[in-house]
Amino acid sequence: MMSRLSISILVSASIACSMLFVSCGTSRSSNATVYKTTPAGTRGSRPDKKTFDIPASLAPQSHALLTEAKRWIGTPYRYGGEDRNGVDCSGLVLNVYRSALQLKLPRNSAAQADFCKPLSKAMLMPGDLIFFDTAGGGGKKISHVGIYVGDGMMIHSSSSKGVIVSDINADYFKRTFAGAGYVEKYRDMIASNTPKPSPAQQPSKNSGAVTVEKRNEAAAEEPFTLSPVTSPPTREVTPAATGTPKTAEPTPEEARKKVLNTLIEQKLDSIFNR
């Protein structure tokens, strides 16, 4: 029969082993989820890494978020931990968002999933969150979370390796994938940082007037010539359609002759009537 001391040692060893595989579940109860991270070199996936690249083209908010997350790489796992002495998966997400962007997220992974706006895995962008059901609940019980860093990789706190970078398409994470989401305020920050068109690119309210003015300026610049006038223009007189036709006015010469003829006739009359 085993002694009480031997039984105590076995019980203590069992508890210690179980604690090594405790996940970043939502409570400290005895129902804490157990999971194992993907072993390095898993078929069809890339091995876990201790660093990742941050593209310079990212928005300032994304750059700040990933820079802060990168500082946590190598931090050991500790259930309920929130500092560099030890941190769990949801504690890592909480601290990264709070330190980089002053955004407050819920404490546990399930609540963080509810807090986010859902989106497909194909629509993930750096800084978004990706969730897993490591309890074997068929994707219905969120028990693990990571921050997507791009290139199909995420940073997360592994219960056996601490904060590392893993391939989200590894067999284990593909099998336990439960959804993805984005923090709405984070996406709003990125959207507000989108460059706006410069004044030169914006259409003017008086664009029509400007176009006409430019067209007139172009027309004014075209060369032109003046043709000399050889004779004054003549005006055609159109006879009235009805009524008595008007007599043409006598020319000055005809009027002068008419006056002379009248004077001569008067003179002859005076001579013959004496």
C-alpha positions in Angstrom: 0.0 0.0 0.0 1.3 3.4 -0.9 2.1 5.8 1.9 0.4 9.1 2.4 3.6 10.9 1.4 3.7 9.0 -1.9 0.1 9.8 -2.7 0.7 13.5 -1.9 3.7 13.5 -4.3 1.7 12.0 -7.1 -1.1 14.5 -6.7 1.3 17.4 -6.6 3.0 16.2 -9.8 -0.4 15.8 -11.6 -1.4 19.4 -10.7 2.0 20.7 -11.8 1.7 19.0 -15.2 -1.8 20.3 -15.8 -0.7 23.8 -15.0 1.9 23.6 -17.8 -0.8 23.2 -20.4 -3.4 25.6 -19.1 -4.6 27.9 -21.8 -5.5 31.6 -21.7 -9.1 30.7 -20.9 -11.6 33.1 -19.5 -11.4 32.2 -15.8 -9.2 30.5 -13.1 -11.7 27.7 -12.5 -10.8 24.0 -12.7 -12.4 24.0 -16.2 -9.5 25.9 -17.7 -8.9 24.9 -21.3 -5.8 22.9 -22.2 -4.1 23.2 -25.6 -0.8 22.7 -27.2 0.8 25.0 -29.7 1.8 23.8 -33.2 5.2 22.0 -33.1 7.9 23.6 -35.2 8.0 22.1 -38.7 4.4 20.9 -38.7 3.5 19.6 -42.2 2.3 22.4 -44.4 3.2 25.2 -42.0 6.2 27.4 -41.1 7.9 26.9 -37.8 7.3 29.3 -34.9 9.5 32.4 -34.9 10.8 34.9 -32.4 10.5 38.0 -34.7 8.6 39.4 -37.7 9.0 42.2 -40.2 7.0 45.4 -39.9 6.4 47.0 -43.4 7.1 50.7 -43.6 4.0 51.1 -45.7 1.7 50.4 -42.8 -0.5 53.1 -41.3 1.1 54.8 -38.2 -1.4 53.1 -35.9 -0.7 49.6 -37.3 3.1 50.3 -37.1 2.7 51.4 -33.4 0.6 48.3 -32.6 3.0 45.8 -34.1 6.0 47.6 -32.7 4.6 47.2 -29.2 3.6 43.6 -29.8 7.2 42.8 -31.0 8.5 44.1 -27.6 6.7 41.2 -25.9 8.3 38.4 -27.8 10.1 36.1 -25.4 7.9 37.0 -22.4 7.1 33.7 -20.6 3.5 32.5 -20.3 1.7 33.0 -17.0 -2.0 32.4 -16.6 -3.7 35.7 -15.7 -0.4 37.5 -16.2 -0.2 41.1 -17.6 3.4 42.1 -17.4 6.9 41.2 -18.7 7.2 38.6 -15.9 4.5 36.5 -17.5 1.4 37.1 -19.7 -1.4 35.0 -21.1 -2.9 35.4 -24.6 -5.7 37.8 -23.8 -3.4 39.7 -21.4 -1.0 40.2 -24.3 -3.7 41.6 -26.6 -5.0 43.8 -23.8 -1.6 45.3 -23.1 -0.5 45.8 -26.7 -3.7 47.8 -27.6 -3.6 49.8 -24.4 0.1 50.7 -24.6 0.2 51.4 -28.4 -3.1 53.1 -29.0 -4.7 53.8 -25.6 -7.6 51.5 -26.5 -9.2 49.4 -23.7 -10.2 45.9 -24.6 -12.0 43.2 -22.4 -9.7 41.0 -20.3 -10.5 37.5 -21.7 -10.4 36.0 -25.2 -14.1 35.2 -25.4 -15.1 38.7 -24.4 -12.5 40.1 -26.9 -14.2 38.1 -29.6 -17.6 39.5 -28.7 -16.0 43.0 -28.6 -14.7 42.8 -32.2 -16.5 43.2 -35.5 -16.3 39.8 -37.3 -14.6 39.3 -40.6 -13.3 36.5 -42.7 -9.7 35.2 -42.4 -9.0 36.4 -45.9 -9.8 40.0 -44.9 -7.4 40.1 -42.0 -5.0 43.1 -41.8 -2.1 43.7 -39.4 -3.4 44.4 -35.9 -6.7 42.5 -36.3 -7.4 39.6 -33.9 -7.8 35.9 -34.7 -9.6 33.5 -32.3 -9.4 29.7 -31.6 -11.4 27.1 -29.9 -8.7 25.0 -28.3 -11.1 23.3 -26.0 -12.5 21.1 -28.8 -15.9 22.7 -28.8 -16.2 22.8 -32.5 -15.4 26.5 -32.8 -18.1 27.5 -30.3 -15.9 28.2 -27.3 -13.2 30.9 -27.7 -10.2 30.0 -25.5 -7.2 31.5 -27.4 -6.4 34.7 -29.2 -3.6 36.1 -31.3 -2.7 39.4 -33.1 -2.4 39.1 -36.8 1.0 40.6 -38.0 0.7 39.9 -41.7 2.1 37.3 -44.1 -0.2 34.6 -42.6 1.5 34.9 -39.1 0.3 35.9 -35.7 1.9 36.9 -32.4 0.4 35.2 -29.3 1.3 33.8 -25.9 1.7 30.1 -26.0 1.3 28.2 -22.8 4.4 26.2 -23.5 6.7 28.7 -25.3 5.6 32.1 -24.1 5.1 34.9 -26.6 6.0 33.7 -30.1 5.1 34.2 -33.8 3.2 31.3 -35.4 1.7 30.4 -38.7 -2.1 30.7 -38.6 -2.3 28.1 -41.4 -0.6 25.4 -39.3 -2.6 22.3 -39.1 -3.4 22.9 -35.4 -4.6 26.4 -35.9 -6.6 25.6 -39.0 -8.3 22.9 -37.0 -9.1 25.1 -34.0 -9.9 28.3 -35.9 -13.0 29.9 -34.5 -13.1 33.3 -36.2 -11.5 36.6 -36.7 -12.4 40.2 -36.0 -11.2 43.8 -35.9 -11.4 46.5 -33.2 -13.7 49.1 -34.6 -11.9 52.1 -33.1 -8.6 50.8 -34.4 -9.9 50.6 -38.0 -11.5 54.1 -37.5 -8.1 55.5 -36.6 -6.6 54.0 -39.8 -9.4 55.3 -41.9 -9.1 58.9 -40.5 -5.4 58.7 -41.4 -6.1 58.2 -45.1 -4.5 61.0 -47.2 -7.1 63.4 -48.7 -6.9 64.8 -52.2 -4.8 68.0 -52.5 -6.5 71.2 -53.5 -4.9 70.9 -57.0 -6.7 67.5 -57.4 -10.1 68.7 -56.1 -12.6 69.9 -58.8 -13.4 73.6 -58.6 -16.9 74.8 -58.2 -16.3 77.3 -61.0 -14.6 74.7 -63.3 -17.0 75.6 -66.1 -16.1 79.3 -66.0 -12.4 78.5 -65.8 -12.7 76.3 -68.9 -14.5 79.0 -70.9 -11.9 81.6 -69.8 -9.1 79.3 -70.9 -10.8 78.7 -74.2 -11.2 82.4 -74.8 -7.5 83.0 -73.9 -6.5 80.3 -76.4 -8.7 81.9 -79.0 -7.2 85.3 -78.4 -3.7 83.9 -78.9 -4.5 82.7 -82.4 -3.1 84.9 -85.2 -5.5 86.9 -87.5 -5.3 89.3 -90.5 -7.3 92.3 -91.7 -8.5 92.5 -95.3 -8.5 96.1 -96.9 -11.9 97.5 -97.9 -12.0 98.5 -101.6 -15.5 99.8 -101.7 -18.3 100.7 -99.3 -20.9 98.1 -98.9 -24.1 98.6 -100.9 -27.6 98.2 -99.4 -30.1 96.4 -101.5 -33.6 98.0 -101.5 -36.3 95.5 -101.6 -39.5 96.9 -103.2 -42.7 96.7 -101.2 -44.8 93.7 -101.9 -48.0 95.7 -102.2 -49.1 99.3 -103.0 -47.9 101.9 -105.5 -44.3 101.6 -106.4 -42.2 104.5 -105.1 -40.6 106.9 -107.7 -36.8 106.8 -107.6 -35.3 110.0 -106.2 -33.5 112.2 -108.9 -29.8 112.4 -108.9 -28.2 115.9 -108.1 -27.5 116.4 -111.8 -31.0 115.7 -112.8 -32.4 118.0 -110.2 -30.0 120.8 -111.3 -31.2 120.4 -115.0 -34.8 120.4 -113.9 -34.3 123.7 -112.0 -32.5 125.3 -115.1 -35.3 124.2 -117.4 -37.9 125.7 -115.1 -36.0 129.0 -115.1 -35.6 129.1 -118.8 -39.3 128.4 -119.4 -40.3 131.2 -117.0 -37.9 133.6 -118.8 -39.3 132.7 -122.3 -42.9 133.1 -120.9 -42.1 136.6 -119.7 -40.6 137.6 -123.1 -43.5 136.4 -125.2 -46.1 137.9 -122.9 -45.0 141.5 -123.0 
